[in-house]
Amino acid sequence: MRQIVRHIFISLIVLTVGLLWPTGAHAGSQPLAYNTWKTFDSERLLETARGFANTPGKGDSALLCASVLTERYDERMTDSEKNVIARGYHVKAYVYLFIFYDLSRAYESLLHASAICRETHYELPAVYMDYGHLYSNIGEQGGGKEALRKALYYMRKSFYAALHQRSYNTLNTAFGNAISMAWELNLPHTLDREWEIYRKVKNGDKPEFTKFNMLYYEAYQKVVKGDLDGAISIFGTQATMMPDDDSHVRYTAEGLFNMARVQKMKGRYDDAIANLRKVETLAVRYGMKDVSTELYEEMWNVMRMKGDSTGADKYHSKYLAAKEEMINYQQVAGLKELSFMESLRRQNEKIAAERTEKMMVQWAAAILLLIVAIVSAFVVVLVRKNKRLRESNEALYNKVQEGIAETTADTDGSKAVKYKDSRLDEADKAAIYRRACEVMDNGGEILHVDFSIRRLAELVGTNYRNMSQVINEKAHCNFNTFLNQYRIRHACKMMNDVKNYGNYTIEGYSTSVGFKSRNTFVTSFKRVTGLTPSEYLRINRSKQNAADTVVS
């Protein structure tokens, strides 16, 4: 509590200094490049930002240059000028998606671009495609099939917009990504119409990309028909057809990755691992952090299927580390942009600030008094709420500890009428439910991300329908809720075991008990225990420290 109060008053001091400090004192601190970029016309700024975006190691420059452009937006501009601004927002979205991996800021930039396009009745195929990339990333990070369906929708929308405008580079990319989405969603014929159009288009722009997509579609159709060897052969051709440079490396990596996926389907685990290691080499050489995260997860799964627990543990650790690195990378990128934008705003507002500086100082004293009164009242309320919250969290924590040792089995009769035609009597239901609870309590397979009700039924020795009925009637919930309750219980046990799992992150606990994403884990944890994982860990560590103090 003392730290909170201290932070509040430090912030108050900073705010006061910000109000009283002469506004123009640091107006010359903007990046040196700004003085050059501000002299460019909008078209030249856009081309400069694009050049930086396609140059390795120039992501910062691309973002900042594009920011100079987008800050120029004015409602009085012509539609043509506004469309240049919209393309500037697209560059920012691209940088956030593929260099800084910051989905929230990419989405914000796409919203700005879309708003301008609606205003000017301008269609920008690349914006649709980046929406597709955005939802694809969300789907891969645990957003599920709905996010992937949105990704496919936007890729097809980009395809037709690019076809209409004869923007063949975007057409190629959109079609290739649409194939990938269709594969993930298991919709083999959803692109039949686009395929007929695509193969007839006289596309002279970068023919190697067109050939790559043609092969991709053919390989996918072979997978659908069960000709896995044929698909592997085509993916092998893809993996060797592109030059080894920045503009083609992702295509090479995709060919290798898809070949490994099909080899895994055939049980050729060693071949799959060899190809994934080639992808790893490319990802490290070209700094493709998003590719690294995906391949480490795939390598982890292949190692597990092969039965190599040591290798699986190694790549699981790499997967968690890569995700953590991407989060840190996003934060650093955001801070860089915020710093630059603050300098940019100071420069743009210098003249106006000098005119209003005297009035600002006069208002500062009044504002400061008001803030002191508000903060004082806020601190009193915060102290009271913090005490009540601490007591409530302690009670919830103690309740969880009692629940960890309890069984969920409920063998008494149920009044459910949903399964009128069921042949199970109450004794059968009780026995099935007791065996199910034993399986769930033992951990093991239920901590695998792909654990299903059919697998539970198999382990219990019954069928899917009986298992579903028993869970509904005995646990009074569906299978997903039932599974999440046990996974959260296992997570609590791990959190209590500080000796073995004390160094785990929230992401680590989430993945270890079978959740696909941190957000889903946090939501389920809160629903089951009433606490967030962070609150639970804080209370647990506090009690551990108290116990250690008593012992010593």
Stockholm file with secondary structure:
# STOCKHOLM 1.0

chainA/1-552         MRQIVRHIFISLIVLTVGLLWPTGAHAGSQPLAYNTWKTFDSERLLETARGFANTPGKGDSALLCASVLTERYDERMTDSEKNVIARGYHVKAYVYLFIFYDLSRAYESLLHASAICRETHYELPAVYMDYGHLYSNIGEQGGGKEALRKALYYMRKSFYAALHQRSYNTLNTAFGNAISMAWELNLPHTLDREWEIYRKVKNGDKPEFTKFNMLYYEAYQKVVKGDLDGAISIFGTQATMMPDDDSHVRYTAEGLFNMARVQKMKGRYDDAIANLRKVETLAVRYGMKDVSTELYEEMWNVMRMKGDSTGADKYHSKYLAAKEEMINYQQVAGLKELSFMESLRRQNEKIAAERTEKMMVQWAAAILLLIVAIVSAFVVVLVRKNKRLRESNEALYNKVQEGIAETTADTDGSKAVKYKDSRLDEADKAAIYRRACEVMDNGGEILHVDFSIRRLAELVGTNYRNMSQVINEKAHCNFNTFLNQYRIRHACKMMNDVKNYGNYTIEGYSTSVGFKSRNTFVTSFKRVTGLTPSEYLRINRSKQNAADTVVS
#=GR chainA/1-552 SS CHHHHHHHHHHHHHHHHHHHSCTTTTGGGSCHHHHHHTTSCHHHHHHHHHHHHTSTTCHHHHHHHHHHHHTTCCTTSCHHHHHHHHHHHHHHHHHHHHTSCCHHHHHHHHHHHHHHHHHHTCCCHHHHHHHHHHHHHHIIIIIHHHHHHHHHHHHHHHHHHHHHHTCHHHHHHHHHHHHHHHHHHTCTTTTHHHHHHHTTSCCCSCHHHHHHHHHHHHHHHHHHHTCHHHHHHHHHHHHHHSCSSTTTHHHHHHHHHHHHHHHHHTTCHHHHHHHHHHHHHHHHHHTCHHHHHHHHHHHHHHHHHHTCHHHHHHHHHHHHHHHHHHHHHHHHHHHHHHHHHHHHHHHHTHHHHHHHHHHHHHHHHHHHHHHHHHHHHHHHHHHHHHHHHHHHHHHHHHHHHHHHTSCCCCCSCCCCCTTTTCCCCHHHHHHHHHHHHHHHHTCGGGGSTTCCHHHHHHHHTSCHHHHHHHIIIIISSCHHHHHHHHHHHHHHHHHHCHHHHTTCCHHHHHHHTTCSCHHHHHHHHHHHHSSCHHHHHHHHHHHHHHHHHHHC
#=GC SS_cons         CHHHHHHHHHHHHHHHHHHHSCTTTTGGGSCHHHHHHTTSCHHHHHHHHHHHHTSTTCHHHHHHHHHHHHTTCCTTSCHHHHHHHHHHHHHHHHHHHHTSCCHHHHHHHHHHHHHHHHHHTCCCHHHHHHHHHHHHHHIIIIIHHHHHHHHHHHHHHHHHHHHHHTCHHHHHHHHHHHHHHHHHHTCTTTTHHHHHHHTTSCCCSCHHHHHHHHHHHHHHHHHHHTCHHHHHHHHHHHHHHSCSSTTTHHHHHHHHHHHHHHHHHTTCHHHHHHHHHHHHHHHHHHTCHHHHHHHHHHHHHHHHHHTCHHHHHHHHHHHHHHHHHHHHHHHHHHHHHHHHHHHHHHHHTHHHHHHHHHHHHHHHHHHHHHHHHHHHHHHHHHHHHHHHHHHHHHHHHHHHHHHHTSCCCCCSCCCCCTTTTCCCCHHHHHHHHHHHHHHHHTCGGGGSTTCCHHHHHHHHTSCHHHHHHHIIIIISSCHHHHHHHHHHHHHHHHHHCHHHHTTCCHHHHHHHTTCSCHHHHHHHHHHHHSSCHHHHHHHHHHHHHHHHHHHC
//
